[in-house]
Protein backbone atom coordinates (compact mmCIF):
# COMPACT_ATOMS: atom_id res chain seq x y z
CA UNK A 1 0.00 0.00 0.00
CA UNK A 2 1.48 3.30 -1.08
CA UNK A 3 -0.50 5.53 1.30
CA UNK A 4 0.44 5.84 4.95
CA UNK A 5 -2.85 6.96 6.45
CA UNK A 6 -1.67 6.49 10.02
CA UNK A 7 1.63 8.33 9.61
CA UNK A 8 2.19 10.62 12.57
CA UNK A 9 -0.32 8.79 14.77
CA UNK A 10 0.44 6.78 17.88
CA UNK A 11 -1.53 3.62 18.63
CA UNK A 12 -1.79 1.40 21.70
CA UNK A 13 -3.04 -2.17 21.16
CA UNK A 14 -3.78 -4.51 24.07
CA UNK A 15 -3.58 -8.29 23.91
CA UNK A 16 -1.03 -7.86 21.13
CA UNK A 17 1.22 -10.89 21.65
CA UNK A 18 -0.87 -13.01 19.25
CA UNK A 19 -4.15 -13.23 17.37
CA UNK A 20 -6.24 -10.23 16.36
CA UNK A 21 -4.23 -7.84 18.52
CA UNK A 22 -0.92 -8.78 16.90
CA UNK A 23 -2.44 -8.69 13.42
CA UNK A 24 -4.07 -5.30 13.90
CA UNK A 25 -0.87 -3.87 15.39
CA UNK A 26 1.07 -5.03 12.33
CA UNK A 27 -1.41 -3.47 9.94
CA UNK A 28 -1.28 -0.16 11.84
CA UNK A 29 2.52 -0.21 11.66
CA UNK A 30 2.43 -1.11 7.96
CA UNK A 31 0.32 2.00 7.35
CA UNK A 32 2.70 4.30 9.19
CA UNK A 33 1.59 4.33 12.83
CA UNK A 34 3.95 4.20 15.79
CA UNK A 35 2.61 1.33 17.87
CA UNK A 36 2.76 0.34 21.54
CA UNK A 37 1.94 -3.27 22.32
CA UNK A 38 0.88 -4.68 25.65
CA UNK A 39 0.20 -8.20 26.91
CA UNK A 40 1.37 -10.48 29.70
CA UNK A 41 3.78 -12.40 27.45
CA UNK A 42 6.70 -10.02 26.98
CA UNK A 43 9.49 -12.35 25.87
CA UNK A 44 8.27 -15.74 27.03
CA UNK A 45 5.04 -17.36 25.81
CA UNK A 46 2.51 -18.54 28.36
CA UNK A 47 -0.11 -21.19 27.56
CA UNK A 48 -0.51 -20.17 23.92
CA UNK A 49 2.32 -19.28 21.50
CA UNK A 50 3.28 -15.68 20.86
CA UNK A 51 5.19 -12.91 22.64
CA UNK A 52 5.40 -9.13 22.41
CA UNK A 53 9.06 -9.47 21.48
CA UNK A 54 8.18 -11.57 18.43
CA UNK A 55 5.43 -9.20 17.31
CA UNK A 56 7.65 -6.18 17.95
CA UNK A 57 10.33 -7.64 15.69
CA UNK A 58 7.77 -7.97 12.87
CA UNK A 59 6.59 -4.39 13.36
CA UNK A 60 10.13 -2.96 13.41
CA UNK A 61 10.59 -3.70 9.71
CA UNK A 62 8.03 -0.99 8.87
CA UNK A 63 10.33 1.68 10.28
CA UNK A 64 8.11 3.26 12.94
CA UNK A 65 8.51 3.39 16.68
CA UNK A 66 7.52 0.27 18.59
CA UNK A 67 7.08 0.11 22.38
CA UNK A 68 6.62 -3.17 24.28
CA UNK A 69 4.82 -3.14 27.63
CA UNK A 70 4.53 -6.35 29.63
CA UNK A 71 1.45 -5.98 31.83
CA UNK A 72 -1.38 -7.98 33.37
CA UNK A 73 -4.58 -6.03 32.71
CA UNK A 74 -6.29 -7.77 35.62
CA UNK A 75 -3.90 -5.87 37.91
CA UNK A 76 -4.78 -2.23 38.60
CA UNK A 77 -1.17 -1.25 39.25
CA UNK A 78 -0.14 -2.69 35.89
CA UNK A 79 -2.99 -0.88 34.14
CA UNK A 80 -1.94 2.41 35.74
CA UNK A 81 1.41 2.33 33.93
CA UNK A 82 0.32 1.13 30.47
CA UNK A 83 -0.70 4.45 28.91
CA UNK A 84 2.16 6.47 30.47
CA UNK A 85 4.68 3.88 29.25
CA UNK A 86 3.10 3.86 25.80
CA UNK A 87 3.32 7.65 25.60
CA UNK A 88 6.92 7.63 26.79
CA UNK A 89 7.89 4.90 24.32
CA UNK A 90 6.13 6.54 21.36
CA UNK A 91 7.09 10.10 22.14
CA UNK A 92 3.65 11.59 22.73
CA UNK A 93 -0.03 11.04 23.58
CA UNK A 94 -1.94 8.05 22.25
CA UNK A 95 -4.18 8.83 19.25
CA UNK A 96 -5.65 5.34 18.81
CA UNK A 97 -6.51 2.91 21.61
CA UNK A 98 -7.52 -0.61 20.65
CA UNK A 99 -8.88 -2.62 23.59
CA UNK A 100 -8.44 -6.13 22.22
CA UNK A 101 -7.24 -8.08 25.27
CA UNK A 102 -9.90 -10.39 26.65
CA UNK A 103 -10.47 -13.35 28.93
CA UNK A 104 -12.77 -16.11 27.73
CA UNK A 105 -13.45 -19.29 29.70
CA UNK A 106 -16.61 -21.15 28.75
CA UNK A 107 -18.64 -23.10 31.32
CA UNK A 108 -22.30 -23.40 32.43
CA UNK A 109 -23.59 -20.45 34.43
CA UNK A 110 -25.23 -22.04 37.47
CA UNK A 111 -21.94 -23.30 38.91
CA UNK A 112 -19.57 -20.80 37.31
CA UNK A 113 -16.75 -19.90 39.74
CA UNK A 114 -17.32 -16.33 40.92
CA UNK A 115 -13.61 -15.54 41.06
CA UNK A 116 -13.33 -16.41 37.38
CA UNK A 117 -16.43 -14.35 36.58
CA UNK A 118 -14.89 -11.34 38.33
CA UNK A 119 -11.73 -11.73 36.26
CA UNK A 120 -13.80 -11.61 33.08
CA UNK A 121 -15.21 -8.25 34.08
CA UNK A 122 -11.86 -6.96 35.33
CA UNK A 123 -10.16 -7.71 32.00
CA UNK A 124 -13.03 -7.33 29.53
CA UNK A 125 -14.80 -4.29 31.01
CA UNK A 126 -12.83 -2.49 33.73
CA UNK A 127 -9.48 -2.59 31.88
CA UNK A 128 -10.85 -1.00 28.67
CA UNK A 129 -12.52 1.72 30.76
CA UNK A 130 -9.35 2.27 32.79
CA UNK A 131 -7.16 2.64 29.69
CA UNK A 132 -9.70 4.86 27.94
CA UNK A 133 -9.81 7.17 30.95
CA UNK A 134 -6.01 7.36 30.91
CA UNK A 135 -5.81 8.11 27.18
CA UNK A 136 -8.71 10.58 27.01
CA UNK A 137 -6.99 13.72 28.36
CA UNK A 138 -4.49 13.70 25.48
CA UNK A 139 -7.19 12.96 22.92
CA UNK A 140 -9.43 15.75 24.20
CA UNK A 141 -6.57 18.21 24.20
CA UNK A 142 -5.85 17.52 20.53
CA UNK A 143 -9.54 17.40 19.58
CA UNK A 144 -9.40 13.92 18.08
CA UNK A 145 -8.95 10.30 19.04
CA UNK A 146 -10.15 6.80 18.23
CA UNK A 147 -11.08 4.16 20.81
CA UNK A 148 -11.94 0.76 19.36
CA UNK A 149 -13.16 -2.03 21.62
CA UNK A 150 -13.22 -5.63 20.39
CA UNK A 151 -16.55 -7.28 21.12
CA UNK A 152 -18.33 -10.54 20.30
CA UNK A 153 -21.62 -11.86 18.96
CA UNK A 154 -21.96 -13.76 22.25
CA UNK A 155 -23.10 -10.44 23.77
CA UNK A 156 -26.52 -10.91 22.16
CA UNK A 157 -29.14 -12.81 24.21
CA UNK A 158 -30.84 -15.95 22.96
CA UNK A 159 -34.48 -15.68 21.92
CA UNK A 160 -36.87 -18.05 23.62
CA UNK A 161 -38.23 -20.14 25.06
CA UNK A 162 -37.54 -22.56 23.59
CA UNK A 163 -33.84 -21.63 23.32
CA UNK A 164 -31.54 -22.61 20.48
CA UNK A 165 -28.11 -22.46 22.06
CA UNK A 166 -25.66 -23.78 19.51
CA UNK A 167 -22.56 -25.88 20.04
CA UNK A 168 -21.29 -24.08 23.15
CA UNK A 169 -24.59 -24.26 25.02
CA UNK A 170 -24.82 -21.67 27.75
CA UNK A 171 -21.04 -21.79 28.19
CA UNK A 172 -20.50 -18.37 26.59
CA UNK A 173 -22.85 -16.58 28.99
CA UNK A 174 -20.33 -15.03 31.41
CA UNK A 175 -17.96 -14.06 28.61
CA UNK A 176 -20.83 -12.73 26.49
CA UNK A 177 -22.28 -10.76 29.38
CA UNK A 178 -18.93 -8.98 29.83
CA UNK A 179 -18.92 -8.11 26.13
CA UNK A 180 -22.50 -6.82 26.41
CA UNK A 181 -21.28 -4.58 29.23
CA UNK A 182 -18.41 -3.41 27.03
CA UNK A 183 -20.85 -2.56 24.22
CA UNK A 184 -22.96 -0.49 26.61
CA UNK A 185 -19.87 1.22 27.99
CA UNK A 186 -18.76 2.06 24.45
CA UNK A 187 -22.12 3.58 23.62
CA UNK A 188 -22.28 5.67 26.78
CA UNK A 189 -18.72 6.92 26.46
CA UNK A 190 -19.33 7.86 22.83
CA UNK A 191 -22.45 9.82 23.79
CA UNK A 192 -20.55 11.64 26.52
CA UNK A 193 -17.67 12.52 24.19
CA UNK A 194 -19.73 13.39 21.13
CA UNK A 195 -18.58 16.72 19.75
CA UNK A 196 -15.07 16.48 21.20
CA UNK A 197 -13.59 14.71 18.17
CA UNK A 198 -13.09 11.45 20.09
CA UNK A 199 -14.78 8.47 18.43
CA UNK A 200 -15.62 5.34 20.44
CA UNK A 201 -16.85 2.13 18.77
CA UNK A 202 -16.89 -1.61 19.17
CA UNK A 203 -16.36 -4.14 16.40
CA UNK A 204 -16.99 -7.86 16.40
CA UNK A 205 -16.55 -10.68 13.87
CA UNK A 206 -19.56 -12.19 12.16
CA UNK A 207 -19.00 -15.40 14.09
CA UNK A 208 -15.38 -16.38 14.62
CA UNK A 209 -11.81 -15.57 13.62
CA UNK A 210 -9.59 -18.57 14.13
CA UNK A 211 -6.94 -16.96 16.30
CA UNK A 212 -4.95 -19.17 18.65
CA UNK A 213 -7.40 -18.51 21.49
CA UNK A 214 -10.51 -19.10 19.39
CA UNK A 215 -9.05 -22.30 17.97
CA UNK A 216 -8.66 -23.64 21.48
CA UNK A 217 -12.12 -22.56 22.63
CA UNK A 218 -14.36 -23.33 19.66
CA UNK A 219 -12.16 -24.76 16.90
CA UNK A 220 -13.81 -28.17 17.28
CA UNK A 221 -17.38 -26.90 16.75
CA UNK A 222 -17.23 -23.89 14.42
CA UNK A 223 -18.21 -24.62 10.81
CA UNK A 224 -16.00 -23.28 8.00
CA UNK A 225 -18.84 -21.05 6.75
CA UNK A 226 -18.93 -19.32 10.16
CA UNK A 227 -15.29 -18.24 10.00
CA UNK A 228 -13.87 -15.04 8.56
CA UNK A 229 -10.22 -14.46 7.84
CA UNK A 230 -7.90 -12.55 10.13
CA UNK A 231 -7.39 -10.03 7.32
CA UNK A 232 -11.13 -9.37 7.08
CA UNK A 233 -11.45 -8.82 10.82
CA UNK A 234 -8.48 -6.45 10.79
CA UNK A 235 -9.86 -4.52 7.79
CA UNK A 236 -13.14 -3.89 9.58
CA UNK A 237 -11.44 -2.90 12.83
CA UNK A 238 -8.98 -0.65 11.05
CA UNK A 239 -11.81 1.36 9.48
CA UNK A 240 -12.87 2.38 13.00
CA UNK A 241 -9.30 3.49 13.79
CA UNK A 242 -9.70 6.20 11.13
CA UNK A 243 -13.45 6.90 11.03
CA UNK A 244 -14.99 10.39 10.88
CA UNK A 245 -16.33 12.11 14.03
CA UNK A 246 -19.92 11.26 13.18
CA UNK A 247 -19.27 7.52 13.31
CA UNK A 248 -19.26 6.86 17.04
CA UNK A 249 -21.09 4.78 19.61
CA UNK A 250 -21.70 1.86 17.28
CA UNK A 251 -21.51 -1.90 17.70
CA UNK A 252 -20.18 -2.85 14.27
CA UNK A 253 -19.76 -6.23 12.57
CA UNK A 254 -16.54 -6.44 10.58
CA UNK A 255 -17.89 -8.02 7.39
CA UNK A 256 -20.95 -5.75 7.35
CA UNK A 257 -18.70 -2.72 7.77
CA UNK A 258 -16.46 -3.86 4.90
CA UNK A 259 -19.52 -4.23 2.67
CA UNK A 260 -21.05 -0.90 3.73
CA UNK A 261 -17.86 1.07 3.12
CA UNK A 262 -16.83 -0.85 0.00
CA UNK A 263 -13.44 -1.69 1.49
CA UNK A 264 -10.76 -3.77 -0.17
CA UNK A 265 -9.33 -6.39 2.16
CA UNK A 266 -5.55 -6.12 2.50
CA UNK A 267 -2.86 -8.34 3.88
CA UNK A 268 -1.33 -7.53 7.24
CA UNK A 269 1.54 -5.81 5.44
CA UNK A 270 -0.96 -3.50 3.71
CA UNK A 271 -0.83 -5.20 0.32
CA UNK A 272 -4.16 -5.91 -1.48
CA UNK A 273 -5.23 -9.52 -1.42
CA UNK A 274 -8.14 -11.63 -2.53
CA UNK A 275 -10.24 -13.41 0.10
C-alpha positions in Angstrom: 0.0 0.0 0.0 1.5 3.3 -1.1 -0.5 5.5 1.3 0.4 5.8 5.0 -2.9 7.0 6.4 -1.7 6.5 10.0 1.6 8.3 9.6 2.2 10.6 12.6 -0.3 8.8 14.8 0.4 6.8 17.9 -1.5 3.6 18.6 -1.8 1.4 21.7 -3.0 -2.2 21.2 -3.8 -4.5 24.1 -3.6 -8.3 23.9 -1.0 -7.9 21.1 1.2 -10.9 21.6 -0.9 -13.0 19.2 -4.2 -13.2 17.4 -6.2 -10.2 16.4 -4.2 -7.8 18.5 -0.9 -8.8 16.9 -2.4 -8.7 13.4 -4.1 -5.3 13.9 -0.9 -3.9 15.4 1.1 -5.0 12.3 -1.4 -3.5 9.9 -1.3 -0.2 11.8 2.5 -0.2 11.7 2.4 -1.1 8.0 0.3 2.0 7.3 2.7 4.3 9.2 1.6 4.3 12.8 3.9 4.2 15.8 2.6 1.3 17.9 2.8 0.3 21.5 1.9 -3.3 22.3 0.9 -4.7 25.6 0.2 -8.2 26.9 1.4 -10.5 29.7 3.8 -12.4 27.5 6.7 -10.0 27.0 9.5 -12.3 25.9 8.3 -15.7 27.0 5.0 -17.4 25.8 2.5 -18.5 28.4 -0.1 -21.2 27.6 -0.5 -20.2 23.9 2.3 -19.3 21.5 3.3 -15.7 20.9 5.2 -12.9 22.6 5.4 -9.1 22.4 9.1 -9.5 21.5 8.2 -11.6 18.4 5.4 -9.2 17.3 7.6 -6.2 17.9 10.3 -7.6 15.7 7.8 -8.0 12.9 6.6 -4.4 13.4 10.1 -3.0 13.4 10.6 -3.7 9.7 8.0 -1.0 8.9 10.3 1.7 10.3 8.1 3.3 12.9 8.5 3.4 16.7 7.5 0.3 18.6 7.1 0.1 22.4 6.6 -3.2 24.3 4.8 -3.1 27.6 4.5 -6.4 29.6 1.4 -6.0 31.8 -1.4 -8.0 33.4 -4.6 -6.0 32.7 -6.3 -7.8 35.6 -3.9 -5.9 37.9 -4.8 -2.2 38.6 -1.2 -1.2 39.2 -0.1 -2.7 35.9 -3.0 -0.9 34.1 -1.9 2.4 35.7 1.4 2.3 33.9 0.3 1.1 30.5 -0.7 4.5 28.9 2.2 6.5 30.5 4.7 3.9 29.3 3.1 3.9 25.8 3.3 7.6 25.6 6.9 7.6 26.8 7.9 4.9 24.3 6.1 6.5 21.4 7.1 10.1 22.1 3.6 11.6 22.7 0.0 11.0 23.6 -1.9 8.1 22.3 -4.2 8.8 19.2 -5.7 5.3 18.8 -6.5 2.9 21.6 -7.5 -0.6 20.7 -8.9 -2.6 23.6 -8.4 -6.1 22.2 -7.2 -8.1 25.3 -9.9 -10.4 26.6 -10.5 -13.3 28.9 -12.8 -16.1 27.7 -13.4 -19.3 29.7 -16.6 -21.1 28.7 -18.6 -23.1 31.3 -22.3 -23.4 32.4 -23.6 -20.5 34.4 -25.2 -22.0 37.5 -21.9 -23.3 38.9 -19.6 -20.8 37.3 -16.7 -19.9 39.7 -17.3 -16.3 40.9 -13.6 -15.5 41.1 -13.3 -16.4 37.4 -16.4 -14.4 36.6 -14.9 -11.3 38.3 -11.7 -11.7 36.3 -13.8 -11.6 33.1 -15.2 -8.3 34.1 -11.9 -7.0 35.3 -10.2 -7.7 32.0 -13.0 -7.3 29.5 -14.8 -4.3 31.0 -12.8 -2.5 33.7 -9.5 -2.6 31.9 -10.9 -1.0 28.7 -12.5 1.7 30.8 -9.3 2.3 32.8 -7.2 2.6 29.7 -9.7 4.9 27.9 -9.8 7.2 30.9 -6.0 7.4 30.9 -5.8 8.1 27.2 -8.7 10.6 27.0 -7.0 13.7 28.4 -4.5 13.7 25.5 -7.2 13.0 22.9 -9.4 15.7 24.2 -6.6 18.2 24.2 -5.9 17.5 20.5 -9.5 17.4 19.6 -9.4 13.9 18.1 -8.9 10.3 19.0 -10.1 6.8 18.2 -11.1 4.2 20.8 -11.9 0.8 19.4 -13.2 -2.0 21.6 -13.2 -5.6 20.4 -16.6 -7.3 21.1 -18.3 -10.5 20.3 -21.6 -11.9 19.0 -22.0 -13.8 22.2 -23.1 -10.4 23.8 -26.5 -10.9 22.2 -29.1 -12.8 24.2 -30.8 -15.9 23.0 -34.5 -15.7 21.9 -36.9 -18.1 23.6 -38.2 -20.1 25.1 -37.5 -22.6 23.6 -33.8 -21.6 23.3 -31.5 -22.6 20.5 -28.1 -22.5 22.1 -25.7 -23.8 19.5 -22.6 -25.9 20.0 -21.3 -24.1 23.2 -24.6 -24.3 25.0 -24.8 -21.7 27.8 -21.0 -21.8 28.2 -20.5 -18.4 26.6 -22.8 -16.6 29.0 -20.3 -15.0 31.4 -18.0 -14.1 28.6 -20.8 -12.7 26.5 -22.3 -10.8 29.4 -18.9 -9.0 29.8 -18.9 -8.1 26.1 -22.5 -6.8 26.4 -21.3 -4.6 29.2 -18.4 -3.4 27.0 -20.9 -2.6 24.2 -23.0 -0.5 26.6 -19.9 1.2 28.0 -18.8 2.1 24.5 -22.1 3.6 23.6 -22.3 5.7 26.8 -18.7 6.9 26.5 -19.3 7.9 22.8 -22.5 9.8 23.8 -20.6 11.6 26.5 -17.7 12.5 24.2 -19.7 13.4 21.1 -18.6 16.7 19.8 -15.1 16.5 21.2 -13.6 14.7 18.2 -13.1 11.5 20.1 -14.8 8.5 18.4 -15.6 5.3 20.4 -16.9 2.1 18.8 -16.9 -1.6 19.2 -16.4 -4.1 16.4 -17.0 -7.9 16.4 -16.5 -10.7 13.9 -19.6 -12.2 12.2 -19.0 -15.4 14.1 -15.4 -16.4 14.6 -11.8 -15.6 13.6 -9.6 -18.6 14.1 -6.9 -17.0 16.3 -5.0 -19.2 18.6 -7.4 -18.5 21.5 -10.5 -19.1 19.4 -9.1 -22.3 18.0 -8.7 -23.6 21.5 -12.1 -22.6 22.6 -14.4 -23.3 19.7 -12.2 -24.8 16.9 -13.8 -28.2 17.3 -17.4 -26.9 16.8 -17.2 -23.9 14.4 -18.2 -24.6 10.8 -16.0 -23.3 8.0 -18.8 -21.0 6.8 -18.9 -19.3 10.2 -15.3 -18.2 10.0 -13.9 -15.0 8.6 -10.2 -14.5 7.8 -7.9 -12.6 10.1 -7.4 -10.0 7.3 -11.1 -9.4 7.1 -11.5 -8.8 10.8 -8.5 -6.4 10.8 -9.9 -4.5 7.8 -13.1 -3.9 9.6 -11.4 -2.9 12.8 -9.0 -0.6 11.0 -11.8 1.4 9.5 -12.9 2.4 13.0 -9.3 3.5 13.8 -9.7 6.2 11.1 -13.4 6.9 11.0 -15.0 10.4 10.9 -16.3 12.1 14.0 -19.9 11.3 13.2 -19.3 7.5 13.3 -19.3 6.9 17.0 -21.1 4.8 19.6 -21.7 1.9 17.3 -21.5 -1.9 17.7 -20.2 -2.9 14.3 -19.8 -6.2 12.6 -16.5 -6.4 10.6 -17.9 -8.0 7.4 -20.9 -5.7 7.3 -18.7 -2.7 7.8 -16.5 -3.9 4.9 -19.5 -4.2 2.7 -21.0 -0.9 3.7 -17.9 1.1 3.1 -16.8 -0.8 0.0 -13.4 -1.7 1.5 -10.8 -3.8 -0.2 -9.3 -6.4 2.2 -5.6 -6.1 2.5 -2.9 -8.3 3.9 -1.3 -7.5 7.2 1.5 -5.8 5.4 -1.0 -3.5 3.7 -0.8 -5.2 0.3 -4.2 -5.9 -1.5 -5.2 -9.5 -1.4 -8.1 -11.6 -2.5 -10.2 -13.4 0.1 
